[in-house]
Amino acid sequence: MSDDPRRELADFLRTRRTRLRPQDVGLEPGPRRRVAGLRREELALLAGVSSDYYQRMEQGRDVRPSEQVLDALARALNFSAEETRHLHSLAAAARTPVRLSRSYEPEAVPDTTLRVMRGMTAPALVVGRFLDVLAWNPLGGALLGEFIRQPQRERNLLALFLRPEADRACPNRAATVAELIGMLRTQIAADPGHPRAVELVGELALRSDEFAALWALHDVAEPTRGHMSIDHHQVGELNLDWDVYPIPGNLGPALMVCTAAEGSPDAARLRVLADLLGTP
């Protein structure tokens, strides 16, 4: 991960430009194209900015695009709402490329959140800004298995799904990994110099070729709910929905709750698992 926010902005624009075909935006492809996707000049024309200005943005030089220019680029690139917000976050960070050193407090889970989570009958986790698993209730711990015995710095949700054995326990593992990487990049855009973010991305890139390849795509995601399948060694396959709830007054950790449809075989298996754990 680059420690220069301008480079992150440049790489994001470049990857999105090279994915967009001329015919996607009403242009004739023309013969003998030497570049993938749109040319810089074509994108600049569509966005209504000068070619030189856009080129300097993709080169990571010190340009400070206005909100109007960013919105024009987003429209020209057919950005989703998530990608547009990400573009604005990267530009905000790039406007102040020289970042003063600052101290970061460890992420903490409020006692009230711990009490709420422990009283829940559904699997629940508290997940930090960068997907570190900070706390869990008994059913949540049962889903994570031996992972909860890892040292604190190793208990990261993305690292869990990148482990070689995760394919056997999670049938939709690859899609889950791509989604989590998109979530991680979205979080990092707001604070690219955070030491935990730099450390985590560096470790995962060295450890996993899959992560390195997906990280280079610059995909972003802001999901607050989703679906996961787990092949649990005690009760079999569990198809669960998950929702993320921000903790009030806290910009970091969030509560992640997994549920199954009432009356479904998955709900019955969750009850069996709770009985095996001796929880309500």
SVG drawing of the C-alpha trace seen along z (x, -y; Angstrom):
<svg xmlns="http://www.w3.org/2000/svg" viewBox="-41 -23 47 55">
<polyline fill="none" stroke="black" stroke-width="0.4" points="0.0,0.0 1.4,-3.4 2.0,-5.8 1.3,-8.7 -2.5,-9.5 -1.9,-11.0 -0.6,-7.7 -3.7,-5.9 -5.9,-8.4 -3.9,-8.0 -4.0,-4.2 -7.7,-4.2 -8.4,-6.4 -6.1,-4.4 -7.6,-1.0 -11.1,-2.3 -10.2,-4.1 -8.6,-0.9 -11.6,1.2 -14.0,-1.1 -14.4,-0.3 -15.0,-3.1 -18.3,-1.6 -19.5,-1.7 -19.5,-5.5 -20.7,-5.9 -17.3,-6.2 -16.2,-4.4 -13.5,-1.9 -11.5,-2.6 -8.7,-0.5 -5.3,0.2 -5.9,-0.8 -2.8,-0.3 -4.2,-0.8 -6.8,1.1 -10.0,-0.8 -10.3,-4.5 -7.4,-6.7 -6.6,-9.5 -7.5,-12.1 -10.9,-10.5 -11.7,-10.4 -10.6,-14.0 -12.9,-15.0 -15.9,-13.2 -15.3,-14.8 -14.8,-18.3 -11.2,-18.7 -8.0,-19.4 -5.9,-16.3 -2.9,-17.8 -4.8,-18.2 -6.1,-14.7 -2.7,-13.3 -1.2,-15.0 -3.8,-13.4 -2.9,-9.9 0.8,-10.7 0.2,-11.3 1.3,-14.9 0.1,-17.7 -3.3,-18.5 -6.3,-19.3 -9.5,-18.6 -12.7,-20.4 -15.8,-18.5 -17.3,-19.4 -14.3,-17.9 -14.5,-14.7 -18.2,-14.4 -17.6,-14.9 -14.9,-12.2 -17.2,-9.8 -20.0,-10.4 -17.6,-9.8 -16.3,-6.6 -19.9,-5.3 -19.0,-5.1 -21.4,-3.5 -22.3,-5.5 -19.7,-3.6 -17.0,-4.3 -17.9,-8.0 -17.7,-8.3 -14.3,-6.5 -13.0,-8.9 -14.0,-11.9 -12.3,-10.2 -9.1,-9.6 -9.1,-13.2 -9.6,-14.6 -6.6,-12.7 -4.5,-13.7 -5.2,-17.4 -3.0,-17.1 -0.2,-14.8 2.2,-15.7 0.6,-14.1 1.8,-14.9 2.7,-12.0 -0.1,-11.2 -0.8,-8.7 -3.5,-6.1 -5.4,-4.6 -6.1,-0.9 -9.6,-0.1 -11.7,0.7 -15.2,2.3 -17.5,0.4 -18.7,2.5 -22.3,1.8 -21.7,3.3 -20.1,6.4 -23.2,6.8 -25.6,6.5 -23.6,9.0 -23.4,11.6 -27.1,11.5 -27.9,12.2 -29.1,15.6 -27.5,15.1 -23.8,15.4 -22.3,11.9 -18.8,10.4 -17.3,6.9 -15.2,6.1 -12.7,3.2 -12.2,0.6 -9.8,2.9 -11.7,6.1 -9.9,7.2 -12.1,9.4 -12.1,7.7 -14.8,9.6 -17.4,12.3 -20.2,14.1 -20.2,17.9 -22.0,18.7 -19.9,16.2 -16.8,17.9 -18.2,21.3 -18.4,20.1 -14.8,18.8 -13.5,22.1 -9.8,22.4 -9.3,18.9 -10.2,17.3 -7.1,18.9 -4.8,17.0 -2.8,14.0 -4.8,10.8 -2.9,9.3 -3.7,12.4 -7.4,12.3 -8.5,10.6 -11.6,11.5 -9.9,11.2 -6.9,13.2 -9.3,15.9 -10.9,16.3 -7.5,16.2 -6.2,19.2 -5.8,22.3 -8.2,24.4 -11.0,21.8 -12.2,23.3 -13.4,26.4 -15.3,24.5 -16.8,21.7 -18.3,22.7 -18.5,19.0 -15.1,18.1 -13.7,16.4 -16.7,14.0 -16.5,13.3 -12.8,12.4 -13.4,10.0 -16.1,8.3 -14.0,8.0 -11.1,6.5 -13.4,3.9 -14.6,3.1 -11.0,2.8 -10.0,0.4 -13.0,-1.8 -12.0,-2.1 -8.3,-2.8 -9.2,-5.6 -10.4,-7.7 -7.1,-7.3 -4.4,-5.9 -1.6,-6.5 -3.0,-4.4 -0.2,-2.1 -2.6,0.9 -3.8,0.5 -0.2,0.2 0.9,3.3 -2.1,5.4 -2.0,4.7 1.8,5.4 1.4,8.7 -1.5,10.0 0.2,9.0 3.3,11.0 1.4,14.0 -1.3,14.3 -1.0,14.0 -4.8,13.9 -4.9,10.9 -2.2,9.1 -4.0,9.6 -7.4,8.5 -5.9,5.5 -4.4,4.3 -7.8,4.1 -8.8,1.1 -12.3,2.4 -14.4,0.8 -17.4,1.9 -19.5,0.6 -21.8,3.5 -23.8,3.4 -25.3,6.8 -24.6,10.0 -24.7,13.8 -22.2,16.4 -22.2,20.2 -20.2,22.2 -19.7,25.9 -19.5,26.3 -17.8,29.4 -20.4,30.0 -23.8,29.2 -23.1,29.2 -23.8,26.4 -25.1,23.1 -26.5,20.5 -26.5,17.2 -27.4,13.6 -25.1,11.0 -25.8,7.4 -23.3,4.7 -24.5,2.2 -22.2,-0.8 -21.7,-1.3 -23.2,-4.6 -20.6,-7.3 -17.8,-5.2 -16.3,-5.6 -14.3,-2.4 -15.6,1.0 -19.1,2.3 -21.3,5.1 -21.7,7.9 -24.7,10.2 -25.5,13.5 -29.0,14.8 -31.0,17.5 -34.5,17.4 -37.0,18.4 -38.2,22.0 -35.4,22.8 -33.1,25.8 -30.2,23.3 -32.1,21.9 -32.6,25.4 -28.8,26.1 -28.0,22.9 -30.2,24.0 -28.4,27.4 -25.1,25.6 -26.3,23.4 -27.3,26.5 -23.9,28.1 -22.3,24.9 -24.8,24.9 -26.0,21.4 -29.7,20.3"/>
</svg>
